[in-house]
């Protein structure tokens, strides 16, 4: 069954809260999605180098606890914990900033539930400008890629120029994260303005 962008949008649950880690206040963003695939298959797709390349991007490094990984053109970090096939914890290091990503899996009647928690220290001015969608949209698109891969695991990652226009999806996802921010206590006008700016940033035409 081919999933539409609207299907992917509705398949995700979003949450937002604030936590403390090592005495610092962090924003904790949570994305969950259930896949029509076995626990072992989802775990293998998340942790096998060749499969990661097919649904996300090429990865290099030592994919073992204590090792360091690097996603091509994106974040890198350290593998902090690996408990097959249930839990994976990483640092997420990008542009001089360090945050934490925790992935957990559990079987359900319809497949496998994946929960992704991303906790990060965010400067107040950055949060006010873009809100949670700046990170949330990226993870949603990653989980979309994982869904497509699980449905056709032998397919290569499609070239960028063949990916369909996701503008409407990106605007809807950003708006959804704005509403999550409001539910977490943000001022509605501020949160929705940040969501608009985030959607504009994601859908802006690339510079020549």
PyMOL commands that set and color helices and strands:
alter all, ss='L'
color gray80, all
select helices_A, chain A and resi 5-10+39-47+49-55+124-130+133-151+160-162+167-183+188-203
alter helices_A, ss='H'
color red, helices_A
select strands_A, chain A and resi 12-21+24-35+59-61+68-71+76-83+87-94+97-108+111-120
alter strands_A, ss='S'
color yellow, strands_A
deselect
rebuild
show_as cartoon
